[in-house]
Amino acid sequence: MSAGDRAPIVEVPARPPERDPEIAAGRYTWEQFVPVGDWLARELLIPADGDTEPRVEALGSSYVSLPLG
């Protein structure tokens, strides 16, 4: 029936994972990872173009440098 577009199809999102109570309570160890070798990388944050106003949709992921003082 679905091949003939005669059956309704319902998609249900998966449930979010349950929070680990130990992590939520702050009981965990932090291990810093520093890669060794010649790794390729890109900047995650790029300064905004100062000539144009940012779009409202992009305000949550935009930043500008703050002056010192």
Secondary structure as the mmCIF struct_conf table of DSSP 4:
data_model
#
loop_
_struct_conf.conf_type_id
_struct_conf.id
_struct_conf.beg_label_comp_id
_struct_conf.beg_label_asym_id
_struct_conf.beg_label_seq_id
_struct_conf.end_label_comp_id
_struct_conf.end_label_asym_id
_struct_conf.end_label_seq_id
TURN_TY1_P TURN_TY1_P1 SER A 2 ASP A 5
BEND BEND1 ALA A 7 ALA A 7
HELX_LH_PP_P HELX_LH_PP_P1 PRO A 13 ASP A 20
HELX_RH_AL_P HELX_RH_AL_P1 PRO A 21 ALA A 24
TURN_TY1_P TURN_TY1_P2 ALA A 25 GLY A 26
BEND BEND2 GLY A 37 GLY A 37
BEND BEND3 LEU A 44 LEU A 44
HELX_LH_PP_P HELX_LH_PP_P2 PRO A 47 ASP A 49
TURN_TY1_P TURN_TY1_P3 GLY A 50 ASP A 51
BEND BEND4 THR A 52 THR A 52
HELX_LH_PP_P HELX_LH_PP_P3 GLU A 53 ARG A 55
HELX_RH_3T_P HELX_RH_3T_P1 VAL A 56 SER A 61
HELX_LH_PP_P HELX_LH_PP_P4 SER A 65 LEU A 68
#
